[in-house]
Amino acid sequence: MFKNFSFMKINGHRRYDYAPRHYDERKERLKARIEQFQKENEASTHDERLITLRDKISDNWIRGEEYKKSIVQSNLRIVIILAVILALVFFVFNGLEIGGTYIEQLKSK
């Protein structure tokens, strides 16, 4: 009757339903390319293929221009940062000489 009765509850062994998942990026890319080729094969007319080809070329062209703009912007940022750092270094070293002479003048008074 009091066989299962206790003042402290002891947790038993728990089992978890863990199913490991594996993501294969190569397999996903392959699947996407297969779907793309199937869609291209469905568009069997010459005009449709020509339109898709033009769209792809224009997309690549636009991306190339955006890439060039981003490179120019990043180079400009680097030049500005270097100019600011060089100006700070110049003022620190120049300021130390001016500050040192000012302190020596104060000491001599």
Secondary structure by P-SEA (a helix, b strand, c coil): cccccccbbbbcbbbbbbbbbbbcaaaaaaaaaaaaaaaaaaaccaaaaaaaaaaaaaaaaaaaaaaaaaaaaaaaaaaaaaaaaaaaaaaaaaaaaaaaaaaaaaaac
